[in-house]
Amino acid sequence: MAGSRRWAAVPLEWVVGIEAELRAEFDRWERKETAALRVLPYVLLAVCTLVALLLPLWDAEPHLAVILGLSAAAAVWLLWFHTLHRNAAFMGLYYAVLMVLAAGLVVVAPWYGLFAFIGYPQAFHYLRGRWRYAGAAATSMITAVSYLGGIATIRDGFWWAWLAISLISTVLAWGSSYLIDMADQRNVRQKQALAELHEANAKVEAALEENAGLHAQLLVQAREAGVLDERQRMAREIHDTLAQGLTGILTQLQAAQQTLEGPPSTHRHVTNAINLARDSLTEARRTVHAVEPDALAKAHLPEAITDVARRWSQVYDIDATLTVTGDPRPMHADVEVALLRAAQEALANVAKHAQATRVALTLSYMEDQLTLDVRDDGIGFDPDIRRAPGSTDGGFGLTGMRQRVQRLAGHLDIESEPGAGTAISASVPALPARPE
């Protein structure tokens, strides 16, 4: 249990890294072993042939033609079966003929026992089961002739020495073959374990990805639930306070209008107040029911801002115009609502504080951004002055405007100075409208 807890504490990235390193190490050793086995027979045959060519320089060698012929045959045999056409069905025949050629070379030239040594690794590499041990015994008998200096020594009565050396070499070769076989089986089991570990890691990674997706989904659901609860709370607050208050104001204004006496301008102001109260009440009710503003329900964003600016201009007798640049296109509802509210709040601030005679609104459609600029020629203010909490000079309106824009990953810029008017720029991502 303690061991499992220790492994459970190891990060998955470490386990995957260790597995990759082990697999790479096995592959590297296999490549080296394969390359050595592929080249070794040619190197040993070349060395023995070179010795055969050099010997006639100081000692007559009557069998040179036979040696070169057998060497050439062994080279061709190796090239065909060992290098070019390694077919498992013919490897037994290949090994038997190779040992016959090696034995012929050792009988003619004892130093070819060095070449005959390749019988050991090739028996293990190409033969299976008990045939490996038979191949090792045959190689030991051939190399024993080389140890005694050639076939002539055996003919002179030292056949018992040849048998003894062959027996000892065979036992040693069998022991080595057994150890190599055990190591090979261990390597196979380790490869299988690595393959199983890789599969287990893949399953763990898939499970982690699935858990991450579920976790993200739960976070989204929790956030949506929190947003929904907050919207419901705000809706109740708006219904119980703002909507009820606007209803009362509207009732009082309508009653006052019926009994009002005075100049036409007074009637106009009361009518404007009634219209504003009625529009505000409608918007409050739409907010309670979580639907888009009435202006956007009837038109696209440019027309909605144009209508808001026109009605605001009629109420406050201030010139307000909208200019649209770029390619107007339907945007996501949250984007259009945010900029419409920004336009309404900016115009409300102009009416309350700017003492302006003209307001210019610019709605710019860009490839990845949508920007609303509102500029007035009013008295301006110092944006760096912080307003006291609870003040009624419009500070909360700018804060709310900035928060609404920032919720969409946008930003709000305010440029103003006393006597030089004010410019407000709200930029949000150009999110396309959702398909119906």
C-alpha positions as a printed Julia matrix, in Angstrom:
436×3 Matrix{Float64}:
   0.0     0.0     0.0
   2.81    2.37    0.86
   4.44    1.71   -2.47
   1.22    2.38   -4.35
   0.79    5.63   -2.46
   4.3     6.69   -3.43
   3.6     5.97   -7.12
   0.26    7.75   -6.88
   2.11   10.86   -5.75
   4.38   10.84   -8.81
   3.15   13.25  -11.52
   1.88   11.57  -14.68
   4.36   13.6   -16.77
   7.26   11.93  -14.92
   5.88    8.44  -15.53
   5.4     9.19  -19.22
   8.93   10.62  -19.42
  10.48    7.55  -17.74
   8.53    5.25  -20.04
   9.71    7.16  -23.11
  13.33    7.04  -21.93
  13.16    3.27  -21.33
  11.61    2.63  -24.73
  14.25    4.81  -26.39
  17.02    2.97  -24.5
  15.71   -0.44  -25.62
  15.42    0.75  -29.2
  18.95    2.17  -29.12
  20.48   -1.08  -27.84
  18.52   -3.14  -30.37
  19.77   -0.96  -33.19
  23.37   -1.31  -32.0
  23.04   -5.09  -31.6
  21.44   -5.49  -35.02
  24.14   -3.37  -36.67
  26.95   -5.35  -34.98
  25.48   -8.73  -35.96
  25.01   -7.54  -39.51
  28.61   -6.34  -39.96
  30.58   -8.81  -37.77
  30.65  -11.82  -40.22
  32.04   -9.67  -43.02
  34.72   -8.16  -40.75
  35.9   -11.57  -39.48
  35.87  -13.06  -42.99
  37.85  -10.08  -44.33
  40.47  -10.36  -41.55
  40.95  -14.1   -42.15
  41.17  -13.6   -45.93
  43.76  -10.85  -45.46
  45.87  -13.25  -43.38
  45.6   -15.86  -46.17
  46.83  -13.31  -48.71
  49.77  -12.19  -46.58
  51.04  -15.65  -45.64
  52.42  -16.53  -49.14
  54.82  -13.62  -48.8
  56.97  -15.6   -46.35
  55.52  -19.1   -46.45
  54.26  -20.92  -49.53
  50.55  -21.54  -49.33
  49.48  -24.28  -51.76
  45.75  -24.01  -50.94
  45.33  -20.26  -51.6
  42.93  -20.8   -54.5
  40.74  -23.09  -52.38
  40.76  -20.6   -49.5
  39.8   -17.69  -51.73
  37.09  -19.76  -53.43
  35.52  -20.82  -50.11
  35.84  -17.25  -48.77
  34.06  -15.9   -51.84
  31.33  -18.52  -51.47
  30.88  -17.65  -47.78
  30.68  -13.93  -48.63
  28.03  -14.52  -51.31
  26.08  -16.82  -48.98
  26.16  -14.2   -46.22
  25.16  -11.43  -48.59
  22.19  -13.34  -49.99
  20.67  -14.77  -46.81
  22.12  -12.67  -43.98
  21.8    -9.23  -45.57
  19.44   -9.2   -48.55
  16.9   -12.01  -48.13
  16.4   -12.95  -44.5
  13.51  -15.4   -44.66
  12.68  -17.33  -41.47
  11.71  -20.42  -43.49
  15.24  -20.82  -44.87
  17.34  -19.78  -41.86
  18.03  -23.39  -40.82
  19.4   -24.19  -44.27
  21.36  -20.95  -44.3
  23.01  -21.78  -40.98
  23.86  -25.37  -41.95
  25.54  -24.34  -45.23
  27.39  -21.5   -43.47
  28.82  -23.93  -40.91
  29.88  -26.31  -43.71
  31.74  -23.46  -45.42
  33.32  -22.41  -42.1
  34.39  -26.02  -41.41
  35.94  -26.3   -44.89
  37.88  -23.07  -44.34
  39.13  -24.18  -40.9
  40.3   -27.53  -42.33
  42.28  -25.76  -45.07
  43.37  -22.72  -43.01
  43.07  -23.07  -39.18
  43.03  -19.3   -38.57
  39.54  -19.24  -40.08
  38.41  -20.4   -36.65
  38.09  -16.66  -36.04
  35.45  -16.54  -38.77
  33.78  -19.74  -37.49
  33.12  -17.9   -34.2
  30.12  -16.22  -35.87
  28.3   -19.53  -35.5
  27.56  -18.68  -31.85
  25.66  -15.37  -32.3
  24.06  -16.52  -35.55
  22.74  -19.72  -33.92
  21.06  -17.65  -31.24
  19.8   -15.11  -33.75
  18.48  -17.36  -36.52
  17.68  -20.71  -34.85
  14.89  -21.53  -32.41
  14.55  -23.85  -29.43
  16.95  -26.79  -29.17
  18.41  -26.03  -32.59
  20.25  -23.14  -30.96
  22.15  -25.58  -28.73
  22.85  -27.85  -31.7
  24.28  -24.89  -33.61
  26.44  -23.93  -30.62
  27.78  -27.52  -30.38
  28.61  -27.57  -34.1
  30.43  -24.24  -33.8
  32.41  -25.53  -30.8
  33.54  -28.62  -32.71
  34.68  -26.49  -35.68
  36.55  -23.93  -33.57
  38.22  -26.76  -31.56
  40.02  -27.78  -34.76
  41.36  -24.23  -34.99
  42.52  -24.33  -31.34
  44.62  -27.43  -32.05
  46.29  -25.89  -35.12
  44.39  -27.72  -37.83
  43.12  -31.12  -38.9
  46.64  -32.54  -39.17
  47.05  -32.41  -35.38
  43.92  -34.53  -34.89
  45.19  -37.05  -37.44
  48.42  -37.34  -35.47
  46.51  -38.87  -32.52
  45.25  -35.83  -30.68
  41.63  -36.62  -31.44
  40.96  -36.96  -27.66
  42.16  -33.35  -27.17
  39.79  -32.27  -29.92
  36.91  -34.1   -28.19
  37.78  -32.56  -24.82
  38.04  -29.03  -26.2
  34.84  -29.51  -28.17
  33.04  -30.75  -25.04
  34.27  -27.89  -22.87
  33.48  -25.3   -25.55
  30.03  -26.82  -26.06
  29.21  -26.66  -22.33
  30.4   -23.07  -22.13
  28.46  -22.18  -25.27
  25.32  -23.83  -23.94
  25.66  -21.96  -20.66
  26.13  -18.69  -22.51
  23.21  -19.5   -24.78
  21.02  -20.21  -21.78
  21.97  -16.91  -20.12
  21.43  -15.02  -23.36
  18.07  -16.75  -23.81
  17.03  -15.73  -20.29
  18.12  -12.15  -20.95
  16.2   -12.15  -24.22
  13.05  -13.38  -22.48
  13.51  -10.73  -19.82
  13.79   -8.09  -22.53
  10.59   -9.38  -24.13
   8.77   -9.18  -20.8
  10.12   -5.69  -20.22
   8.9    -4.63  -23.65
   5.49   -6.06  -22.88
   5.48   -4.24  -19.55
   6.42   -1.0   -21.3
   3.65   -1.54  -23.84
   1.16   -2.15  -21.02
   2.49    0.91  -19.18
   2.09    2.98  -22.33
  -1.49    1.77  -22.74
  -2.22    2.48  -19.08
  -0.73    5.98  -19.41
  -2.88    6.6   -22.46
  -5.97    5.55  -20.52
  -4.97    7.75  -17.57
  -4.4    10.72  -19.88
  -7.78   10.14  -21.5
  -9.4     9.93  -18.06
  -7.65   13.13  -16.98
  -8.82   14.93  -20.11
 -12.35   13.69  -19.51
 -12.19   14.81  -15.88
 -10.84   18.19  -16.95
 -13.72   18.56  -19.39
 -16.24   17.59  -16.71
 -14.6    19.98  -14.25
 -14.76   22.82  -16.77
 -18.39   21.95  -17.51
 -19.21   22.0   -13.78
 -17.5    25.38  -13.42
 -19.5    26.76  -16.35
 -22.72   25.38  -14.89
 -21.89   26.78  -11.47
 -21.1    30.16  -12.98
 -24.29   30.14  -15.02
 -26.25   29.18  -11.92
 -24.62   32.02   -9.99
 -25.32   34.48  -12.8
 -28.92   33.29  -12.97
 -29.37   33.69   -9.22
 -27.89   37.2    -9.37
 -30.11   38.12  -12.3
 -33.16   36.87  -10.45
 -32.18   38.87   -7.37
 -31.61   42.02   -9.43
 -34.91   41.44  -11.22
 -36.72   41.26   -7.91
 -34.97   44.41   -6.72
 -35.83   46.29   -9.91
 -39.43   45.12   -9.78
 -39.87   45.97   -6.12
 -38.14   49.38   -6.2
 -37.37   51.0    -9.54
 -40.39   49.73  -11.48
 -42.77   50.53   -8.66
 -41.27   54.01   -8.26
 -41.49   54.75  -11.98
 -45.11   53.62  -11.97
 -45.87   56.06   -9.18
 -44.0    58.91  -10.92
 -45.84   58.24  -14.15
 -49.2    58.26  -12.36
 -48.41   61.54  -10.61
 -47.21   63.21  -13.82
 -50.32   62.13  -15.71
 -52.51   63.53  -12.94
 -50.52   66.77  -12.91
 -50.81   67.08  -16.68
 -54.59   67.05  -16.47
 -54.71   69.97  -13.99
 -51.65   71.88  -15.25
 -52.03   75.48  -16.35
 -49.21   77.52  -17.82
 -47.25   78.27  -20.97
 -46.8    75.59  -23.72
 -43.18   75.01  -22.72
 -44.33   73.8   -19.34
 -46.68   71.31  -20.96
 -43.85   70.15  -23.2
 -41.55   69.47  -20.23
 -44.23   67.51  -18.44
 -44.96   65.53  -21.62
 -41.25   64.77  -21.98
 -41.09   63.69  -18.36
 -44.07   61.38  -18.88
 -42.47   59.88  -22.0
 -39.15   59.35  -20.2
 -40.86   57.75  -17.23
 -42.9    55.5   -19.52
 -39.81   54.45  -21.52
 -37.84   53.83  -18.34
 -40.66   51.75  -16.91
 -40.79   49.69  -20.12
 -37.03   49.07  -20.0
 -37.21   48.16  -16.3
 -39.9    45.59  -17.03
 -37.92   44.17  -19.95
 -34.88   43.85  -17.67
 -36.98   42.0   -15.1
 -37.99   39.52  -17.8
 -34.37   39.27  -19.06
 -35.04   40.29  -22.66
 -33.1    42.62  -24.91
 -33.87   46.36  -24.94
 -36.92   47.42  -26.89
 -34.8    49.49  -29.26
 -32.77   46.42  -30.31
 -35.85   44.23  -30.5
 -37.18   46.42  -33.3
 -33.99   47.37  -35.17
 -30.25   46.69  -35.53
 -27.67   48.52  -33.45
 -27.08   51.53  -35.79
 -30.82   52.2   -36.1
 -31.31   51.7   -32.36
 -28.58   54.21  -31.44
 -29.91   56.63  -34.07
 -33.4    56.4   -32.54
 -32.01   56.87  -29.0
 -30.0    59.93  -30.13
 -33.0    61.39  -31.97
 -35.35   61.08  -28.99
 -32.67   62.37  -26.62
 -32.09   65.36  -28.91
 -35.82   66.17  -28.94
 -36.05   66.04  -25.14
 -32.94   68.1   -24.34
 -32.87   70.29  -27.49
 -29.2    69.34  -28.16
 -28.0    68.3   -31.63
 -26.92   64.61  -31.63
 -25.92   62.72  -34.78
 -24.6    59.2   -35.43
 -22.0    58.28  -38.06
 -21.46   54.64  -38.98
 -18.17   53.43  -40.5
 -17.14   50.03  -41.74
 -19.45   47.18  -42.71
 -22.51   47.07  -40.4
 -23.49   43.49  -39.57
 -25.48   41.73  -36.85
 -23.53   41.27  -33.64
 -24.01   39.14  -30.56
 -26.86   40.39  -28.4
 -24.54   41.12  -25.43
 -22.28   43.22  -27.65
 -25.15   45.3   -29.05
 -26.76   45.76  -25.62
 -23.44   46.9   -24.11
 -22.88   49.59  -26.77
 -26.52   50.71  -26.72
 -26.36   51.14  -22.94
 -23.03   52.96  -23.33
 -24.64   55.38  -25.79
 -27.59   55.97  -23.44
 -25.34   56.53  -20.43
 -22.99   58.83  -22.33
 -25.93   60.96  -23.57
 -27.4    61.05  -20.07
 -24.08   62.34  -18.7
 -23.96   65.0   -21.43
 -27.48   66.17  -20.48
 -26.65   66.31  -16.76
 -23.14   67.74  -16.75
 -21.67   68.8   -20.1
 -23.69   71.96  -20.98
 -22.99   71.0   -24.59
 -24.61   72.26  -27.78
 -23.62   69.33  -29.99
 -22.87   65.62  -29.59
 -21.27   63.42  -32.25
 -21.57   59.64  -32.05
 -19.48   57.32  -34.24
 -20.1    53.59  -34.51
 -17.13   51.82  -36.15
 -17.36   48.26  -37.46
 -13.88   46.72  -37.76
 -12.74   43.19  -38.52
 -12.33   42.08  -34.91
 -13.58   45.05  -32.93
 -16.64   47.26  -32.6
 -16.17   50.78  -31.22
 -18.57   53.52  -30.14
 -17.18   57.06  -29.76
 -19.24   59.82  -28.12
 -17.83   63.38  -28.29
 -19.4    66.58  -27.02
 -18.38   70.26  -27.04
 -19.28   70.83  -23.39
 -17.38   72.16  -20.41
 -15.45   68.9   -19.82
 -14.06   67.66  -16.51
 -10.94   66.18  -14.95
 -11.14   62.36  -15.31
  -8.48   61.89  -12.61
 -10.67   63.37   -9.85
 -12.25   60.59   -7.83
 -15.88   61.08   -6.88
 -17.06   60.35   -3.39
 -19.19   57.18   -2.94
 -22.88   57.94   -3.18
 -22.39   61.17   -5.11
 -25.01   62.1    -7.72
 -22.71   63.63  -10.29
 -22.69   60.65  -12.63
 -19.65   58.78  -11.39
 -21.55   55.52  -10.99
 -22.75   55.75  -14.6
 -19.2    55.75  -15.96
 -18.23   52.94  -13.59
 -21.19   50.85  -14.68
 -20.41   51.57  -18.32
 -16.81   50.44  -17.84
 -17.85   47.26  -16.01
 -20.38   46.37  -18.69
 -17.73   46.76  -21.42
 -15.04   44.89  -19.46
 -17.34   41.91  -18.97
 -17.08   41.44  -22.74
 -13.26   41.68  -22.64
 -13.49   45.25  -23.98
 -12.21   48.56  -22.65
 -13.52   52.07  -22.04
 -11.39   55.21  -22.64
 -12.31   58.67  -21.4
 -10.59   61.83  -22.62
 -11.59   65.18  -21.17
 -10.3    68.35  -19.61
 -12.08   71.41  -18.25
 -13.3    73.64  -21.08
 -12.41   71.21  -23.87
 -15.36   68.83  -24.0
 -15.39   65.09  -23.41
 -14.72   62.05  -25.58
 -15.77   58.55  -24.5
 -14.73   55.47  -26.49
 -16.13   52.01  -25.78
 -14.51   49.08  -27.66
 -15.66   45.46  -27.52
 -14.81   42.33  -29.55
 -16.81   41.98  -32.77
 -18.63   38.78  -31.83
 -21.01   37.71  -34.6
 -24.66   37.11  -33.85
 -25.69   33.59  -32.89
 -27.56   31.66  -35.57
 -31.25   31.38  -34.97
